[in-house]
Each structure stands twice: as structure tokens, then as C-alpha cells.
């Protein structure tokens, strides 16, 4: 009997010794510090508005691969007049190290949810991809951390004028979730009391496990503790449409909470097993009792896949050849008071009256001399951007790559630089 009690006591000591280790694993902030490795500074310039801005960005990709895409707020790369900046740069070190500055372009934008996906001209291995977690999993009172490069930190820094942008230069502010189901202008956001300042925009809002659940986006004009982070869920469909890799929580390991639970469960199993062995050994010539515990089920991902907010992203389907002679299209121009422009073979849009069929007034903001072309070939309609300065976009916000054909169909729309320059395809 004394031997049996000593064995049980030993099992309890072992189990209790494991719990502090599990608690330490669950409570550490090292994962938040590690999340800084996925944050970059964004510097933008608008030659048209003669303005410059700073913001933050979130690196996405596949573990072990160079970073090619960065997520941020759309307003970070837009000037005060609403046009996309013509100079967008990712800063990895500082302005003193020009080799650390990488040009980028807008690969996707959403005006409704105020986010964009930037594509780096040269992929970098100096940052790592962040791990995403659905914003639907966060709860009020949960601790969160806002990461980024606020301008006020630059003002306090003796080297602020060179924009120090290393991993150790990332500012971390902490707070709690005040509300998890807020919305503004139709976009869902997480209301937080973690401090956000100018320059934080576009950076990640992360949990204690370092999982990104939101994009730090705005602060209330009245009050200092009411701020918002756009649901990260908006980004998923955009990245899928671009064919960009990204990491979801649960794909590469266990969360701290789940690890804590499993260690605790293992400790309980040890206790039960030892008790069963002790009891069974005290009963001679009797059948061994059945195990008093069930097999531990396979670990489930540490997040619930809720209904993600819908993003209006749908890559255009391939053009279907139409019967020769039966295809007749026109363009309806919103900026031309709804005027209709027939497409016979090719329509070139821009400001140069000698090279364009559809001419904007000289000096129209955002419109290049020769901006884009709509061509009808074999009954199929295609849109081409002609290396314009401010870009040509499909209705869903996808920016066209220069000189690459994009199919158009009846009812499709596209725009030049801004949505007020939208054209819609109609039958005539």
C-alpha cells in the first residue's frame, strides 16, 4: 500500500512540474516579438500632389521563400487627391542604406475595405511571412498588439529623419479588443484600445501568439483609446486571386493555448495510467481493468473558420470567341457624361489627340498621354494598359500589367487611375 501511494505521489509531482512549463509557453510574448520580422516600412511619393507619406506593411508568403507580396492599407499608397502614388517603396533598413529600399507596385486594391496588396520589384529574404488567423476568432478583453512604424516614434528618434526601419525599430503597442464586430462604411473592423498613430497604418494587429488578425487602419478623431483594425479576412480572397502563398494558423504547428491544453491532458493521462497500474498491481490473479480514458483525438486547428467578409474579387474569365460579324460593342464613359463610344477595331484612350481615339482634356489628373487600349479581334474584346503612370484597373480593383491582354465582356467595367474614369462595355 505504501509503495502504491508513493507511486501516485510521484505522478502528481511530475504532473505539477509540467504545468508551470506549459503556462510559461502560453504566456510568453516572444511570439509577438517574432512577428516584428514580418513588418516593413512603406514610403510613398506622389509627383502629381508633390507629397510624401510613410506607413507600414505586412509580409506574406510561404515559409522559407523570399517575400514578394506585402499587404497594407490602400490609403497608405494614395495621395490627398485620391490617386495612387507613383512612387511606392519598401524600406528594410533606412534611407542611409539605399540598397535596402525596394520599389513596389499595387497588385490589388480594395476601396471598400481600404487595403491593398503590393508586389515587390525584387523579392527579399530579409523578412519572413506572418501567420494569419481569422478575425472572427477574437473576443472582447482579449490582448492584442499593434506593430508598425508610427511617425511619432520617428520624431522622438535622433535618426528619425533617415527613417530607421529595421526589425528592432518596429514599435509595439498593446491593448485589448473593445469590440469584435464593429463596421464602418460597410467594412468590418476590430475596435481596440491599443495606441495607433500616423505611420502605423497598414501594420499588423497580432494576438499573443503573434497571429495577424487585422490591419491597423484608423484612430477616432475624438478620444485617444478608440482605434480600428480592418478584418484580415478581406485579404485572403485577394491573395488567392493573385496566386500568392500565405500561412494560416494551424498549418505549421500548435498555438500556445492548444499546447498548454495538450500538456495538461498529457499530465492527466500520466496520473490516470499510474493509478491504474498501482491499483491493478495490488489485485493478484484478477483481470486487468479497462483503461479509464479514451484515446486523445487528433488536434484541431486552434481557430474557428467563421464566415469571412466577402471581398469583391473575381478574376475575369477567359474570353469566349464570338461569331464573326455578330459582335458589336461600345464603351460608356462615366467621365464623359455617359457618352457612348463604339468599338470597331481598336479604341485608344488618353490625352494625346493625335494618337488616341477617345481623348481626355490635356492636363486631366491621372490620365497618361496614351493610357490604355480596347481592341476587338475575332469577336473577342481585350483591354491593354499602355504603360500608364497611374494604372488601368478592372472593376474589382485588379491593376493591369502593361501590354498584357485582359478579356472584357458585355457588362464589364474598367477604370483609368480613379473610379470616376470608369468605362462600361455594352452591346450596340
C-alpha positions in Angstrom: 0.0 0.0 0.0 2.9 2.4 0.9 4.5 1.6 -2.4 1.3 2.3 -4.3 0.9 5.7 -2.5 4.5 6.6 -3.3 4.0 6.0 -7.0 0.8 8.1 -7.0 2.6 10.9 -5.2 5.5 10.8 -7.7 3.0 11.0 -10.6 1.3 14.1 -9.0 4.7 15.8 -8.6 5.6 15.1 -12.2 2.3 16.5 -13.4 2.5 19.6 -11.3 6.1 20.2 -12.5 4.8 20.2 -16.1 2.1 22.8 -15.6 4.5 25.8 -15.0 6.3 24.9 -18.2 3.0 24.9 -20.1 2.0 28.2 -18.5 5.3 29.8 -19.5 4.8 28.6 -23.1 1.3 30.0 -23.2 2.2 33.4 -21.6 5.4 34.3 -23.3 5.5 37.4 -25.6 8.4 36.1 -27.7 5.9 35.3 -30.5 4.8 38.9 -30.6 8.5 40.0 -30.8 9.0 37.4 -33.6 6.0 38.9 -35.5 8.1 42.1 -36.0 10.1 40.1 -38.5 7.1 40.3 -40.8 6.7 44.1 -40.7 8.1 46.6 -43.1 8.0 50.4 -43.5 6.4 51.8 -46.6 7.4 55.1 -48.1 5.4 56.7 -50.9 5.6 59.7 -53.1 3.1 61.5 -55.4 4.7 63.6 -58.1 1.3 65.0 -59.0 0.4 66.2 -55.5 4.0 66.8 -54.6 3.5 64.8 -51.4 5.3 62.0 -49.5 3.9 59.6 -46.9 5.0 56.8 -44.6 3.1 53.7 -43.4 3.6 50.1 -42.5 3.1 46.8 -44.3 2.7 43.0 -43.6 4.8 40.5 -45.3 3.0 37.4 -46.7 4.3 34.3 -48.4 5.4 30.7 -47.8 7.8 29.9 -45.0 11.4 29.6 -46.3 10.7 31.6 -49.5 11.6 35.2 -50.3 8.9 37.8 -49.7 7.3 39.1 -52.9 4.0 40.5 -51.6 3.2 43.0 -48.8 -0.3 43.8 -47.5 -1.1 47.4 -46.3 -3.9 50.0 -46.2 -4.9 51.5 -49.5 -4.7 55.0 -48.0 -1.0 54.4 -47.3 -0.3 54.4 -51.1 -2.9 57.0 -52.1 -2.3 60.8 -52.2 -4.5 63.5 -50.7 -6.4 63.8 -54.0 -7.3 60.1 -54.1 -4.8 59.0 -56.7 -2.3 56.1 -56.3 1.2 57.4 -55.6 3.6 56.9 -58.5 6.5 56.1 -56.2 6.0 53.2 -53.7 8.9 51.8 -51.8 9.6 49.2 -49.1 12.3 50.3 -46.7 14.1 47.4 -44.9 16.9 49.3 -43.1 16.9 53.1 -43.5 17.3 55.9 -46.1 21.0 55.8 -45.4 21.1 52.3 -47.0 19.8 52.7 -50.5 20.2 49.0 -51.2 17.6 48.3 -48.6 14.9 50.3 -50.5 12.8 48.2 -52.9 10.3 49.6 -55.4 6.8 48.1 -55.3 3.6 48.3 -57.4 0.0 47.9 -56.4 -1.1 44.4 -57.5 -4.6 44.6 -55.9 -6.6 47.3 -54.2 -10.0 47.5 -52.4 -11.5 50.9 -51.8 -14.4 49.4 -49.8 -12.1 47.6 -47.3 -9.2 50.0 -47.5 -6.5 47.5 -48.2 -4.0 46.8 -51.0 -1.5 44.1 -52.0 1.9 45.4 -53.1 4.2 43.4 -55.3 7.9 43.9 -54.7 10.1 44.6 -57.7 12.8 42.4 -56.1 11.8 39.7 -53.6 13.6 39.9 -50.3 14.8 37.3 -47.7 15.3 40.0 -45.0 11.8 39.5 -43.7 9.6 36.4 -43.1 5.9 35.8 -43.8 3.4 36.4 -41.0 0.8 33.9 -39.9 -2.8 34.8 -40.3 -5.8 34.0 -38.0 -9.4 34.8 -38.9 -10.6 38.0 -37.2 -13.8 36.1 -36.3 -11.9 34.3 -33.6 -11.1 37.3 -31.4 -13.1 38.2 -28.4 -13.6 41.4 -26.3 -11.0 41.8 -23.5 -8.5 39.7 -25.5 -5.0 41.1 -25.5 -3.7 42.4 -28.9 -0.6 44.2 -30.1 -0.3 46.8 -32.8 3.0 46.7 -34.8 4.3 49.3 -37.1 6.3 52.5 -37.7 4.4 55.4 -36.2 5.6 58.9 -37.2 5.7 60.0 -33.5 8.4 57.4 -32.9 10.5 58.9 -35.7 10.0 62.3 -34.2 11.4 61.1 -30.9 14.3 59.3 -32.5 17.6 61.2 -33.2 17.8 59.3 -36.5 14.2 59.7 -37.4 14.9 61.8 -40.5 16.6 58.7 -42.2 13.5 56.6 -41.3 15.1 53.7 -39.4 13.2 50.6 -40.5 14.9 47.6 -39.1 13.1 44.8 -37.2 14.3 46.3 -33.9 12.8 49.6 -35.0 9.3 48.3 -35.1 7.1 49.9 -32.4 4.8 47.6 -30.4 1.8 48.9 -28.5 -0.5 46.7 -26.5 -4.2 46.9 -25.6 -7.4 44.9 -25.6 -10.2 44.2 -28.0 -13.0 46.6 -27.1 -15.4 45.3 -29.7 -15.1 42.5 -32.2 -18.0 43.1 -34.6 -17.8 46.8 -35.5 -18.3 48.1 -39.0 -17.6 51.4 -40.8 -18.7 52.2 -44.4 -19.6 48.5 -44.8 -16.2 47.2 -43.8 -15.8 45.1 -40.7 -13.1 46.0 -38.2 -11.8 45.2 -34.7 -12.3 48.0 -32.2 -9.2 48.2 -29.9 -7.7 50.5 -27.3 -4.1 49.8 -28.4 -2.4 53.0 -29.5 -2.3 53.7 -33.2 -0.6 56.8 -34.7 0.1 58.0 -38.2 2.6 55.6 -39.8 1.0 52.6 -38.0 -1.5 52.3 -40.8 -1.0 49.1 -42.7 0.8 47.2 -40.0 -0.4 44.0 -38.4 -2.7 43.7 -35.3 -1.5 40.4 -33.7 -2.6 38.1 -30.9 -0.4 36.9 -28.0 0.6 34.1 -30.3 1.8 36.5 -33.0 -1.0 35.7 -35.3 -2.2 38.6 -37.5 -6.0 39.2 -37.2 -6.3 42.7 -38.6 -4.7 45.6 -40.4 -4.2 48.7 -38.2 -6.2 51.3 -40.1 -7.5 54.3 -38.2 -7.9 56.1 -34.9 -11.0 58.0 -33.7 -10.8 61.8 -34.2 -12.5 62.2 -30.8 -10.8 60.3 -27.9 -7.5 58.6 -27.7 -8.4 54.9 -27.0 -10.8 54.0 -29.7 -9.0 52.7 -32.8 -9.7 50.2 -35.5 -8.1 47.4 -37.4 -9.7 46.1 -40.6 -10.5 42.4 -40.6 -7.6 40.5 -42.1 -10.1 38.1 -43.7 -10.7 40.6 -46.5 -7.1 39.9 -47.7 -7.5 36.1 -48.2 -9.5 36.2 -51.4 -7.3 38.8 -52.9 -4.2 36.7 -52.3 -5.9 33.7 -53.7 -6.8 35.6 -56.8 -3.2 36.7 -57.2 -1.9 33.2 -56.7 0.1 34.4 -53.7 1.1 32.0 -50.9 0.2 32.8 -47.2 0.2 31.0 -43.9 -2.8 30.3 -41.8 -2.6 29.5 -38.1 -2.6 25.7 -37.5 -0.7 24.9 -40.7 2.7 25.0 -39.2 2.3 24.0 -35.5 0.3 24.3 -32.3 -0.9 27.5 -30.7 0.2 28.3 -27.2 -3.3 27.7 -25.8 -3.6 24.4 -27.6 -0.1 23.4 -26.5 -1.0 24.2 -22.9 -4.2 22.1 -23.1 -2.3 19.1 -24.6 0.4 19.2 -22.0 -2.2 19.4 -19.3 -4.1 16.5 -20.9 -0.8 14.5 -21.0 -0.2 15.2 -17.4 -3.7 13.9 -16.5 -3.1 10.8 -18.6 0.1 10.1 -16.7 -1.8 10.3 -13.4 -4.6 8.1 -14.6 -2.2 5.5 -16.0 -0.1 5.3 -12.8 -3.2 5.0 -10.7 -4.5 2.1 -12.8 -1.1 0.4 -12.7 -0.9 0.8 -8.9 -4.5 -0.5 -8.3 -4.1 -3.4 -10.7 -0.8 -4.5 -9.2 -2.5 -4.7 -5.8 -5.0 -7.2 -7.0 -3.5 -10.6 -7.6 -4.8 -13.0 -10.1 -7.6 -10.7 -11.3 -8.2 -9.5 -14.8 -6.6 -6.1 -15.6 -9.2 -3.3 -15.5 -10.2 -1.5 -18.7 -8.5 1.9 -19.3 -10.4 4.7 -17.7 -9.6 7.2 -20.5 -10.2 7.4 -24.2 -7.6 8.0 -26.9 -6.8 11.6 -27.4 -8.4 12.9 -30.6 -6.3 14.5 -33.3 -5.5 18.1 -32.6 -7.8 20.5 -34.4 -6.5 23.9 -35.8 -6.5 26.5 -33.0 -9.0 28.7 -34.7 -12.6 28.6 -36.0 -13.1 29.1 -39.6 -16.0 31.6 -39.5 -17.7 33.3 -42.3 -15.1 35.7 -43.7 -16.3 39.0 -45.0 -16.8 38.9 -48.7 -14.3 40.8 -51.0 -15.5 41.8 -54.5 -12.6 39.8 -56.1 -13.2 37.7 -59.1 -10.6 37.3 -61.9 -12.1 37.9 -65.3 -12.9 34.6 -67.1 -11.1 33.8 -70.4 -12.7 35.5 -73.4 -15.1 33.3 -75.3 -14.8 33.7 -79.1 -17.9 35.3 -80.5 -19.3 34.8 -84.0 -17.6 36.9 -86.6 -19.7 39.9 -87.5 -22.1 39.3 -84.6 -20.0 41.1 -82.0 -20.6 44.8 -81.7 -19.5 46.7 -78.6 -19.5 50.2 -77.3 -17.9 51.9 -74.2 -20.0 54.1 -71.9 -17.7 56.7 -70.3 -18.7 57.9 -66.8 -16.4 60.9 -67.1 -17.9 61.8 -70.5 -21.5 62.3 -69.2 -22.4 58.8 -70.2 -21.4 59.3 -73.8 -21.2 56.1 -75.9 -18.1 55.3 -77.9 -18.4 52.4 -80.4 -15.5 49.9 -80.6 -14.9 48.9 -84.3 -11.4 47.5 -84.2 -9.5 49.5 -81.6 -10.0 52.4 -79.2 -7.0 54.1 -77.7 -7.8 56.2 -74.6 -5.6 59.1 -73.3 -4.8 62.8 -73.6 -2.8 62.8 -76.9 -5.3 63.8 -79.6 -3.0 62.6 -82.4 -2.6 59.1 -81.0 -5.9 58.5 -79.2 -9.4 57.9 -80.5 -11.0 58.8 -77.1 -9.3 62.0 -75.8 -9.3 63.4 -72.3 -8.7 67.1 -71.9 -5.0 67.9 -71.7 -3.8 68.0 -68.0 -6.5 65.7 -66.7 -5.1 64.3 -63.4 -4.1 60.6 -63.6 -4.6 60.2 -67.3 -1.5 59.5 -69.4 -0.9 60.8 -72.9 -1.6 57.3 -74.2 -3.2 55.4 -71.3 -4.9 52.2 -72.5 -6.4 50.4 -75.5 -9.6 48.4 -76.1 -9.3 46.1 -79.1 -11.8 43.9 -80.9 -10.2 40.8 -82.6 -12.2 37.9 -84.0 -15.3 38.9 -81.9 -13.3 38.9 -78.6 -12.8 42.2 -76.7 -9.5 42.8 -74.9 -8.2 45.6 -72.7 -4.5 46.6 -72.6 -2.7 49.1 -70.3 -0.1 51.0 -72.3 2.4 51.6 -69.5 0.3 54.4 -68.0 1.7 56.3 -65.0 -1.3 55.8 -62.7 -2.5 52.5 -64.0 -5.6 50.9 -65.6 -7.8 48.7 -63.3 -10.5 46.1 -63.7 -13.8 46.7 -61.9 -12.7 44.5 -59.0 -9.6 46.6 -58.4 -7.0 44.4 -60.1 -4.3 46.5 -61.7 -3.4 45.6 -65.3 0.1 44.6 -66.1 1.3 46.8 -69.0 0.7 45.5 -72.5 -0.9 42.3 -71.3 -4.4 41.5 -72.7 -7.3 41.2 -70.3 -10.6 39.9 -71.7 -13.8 42.1 -71.5 -17.4 41.0 -71.9 -20.7 42.7 -72.1 -21.4 44.4 -68.7 -17.8 44.5 -67.6 -16.2 47.8 -66.4 -12.7 49.1 -66.0 -11.3 52.4 -65.0 -8.3 54.7 -65.5 -6.4 55.8 -62.3 -9.6 56.5 -60.4 -13.1 55.1 -60.4 -14.6 58.3 -61.8 -12.9 57.4 -65.0 -14.9 54.2 -65.4 -15.9 52.7 -68.7 -18.6 50.0 -69.1 -18.9 47.6 -72.0 -22.3 47.5 -73.7 -23.8 45.9 -76.8 -24.8 48.1 -79.6 
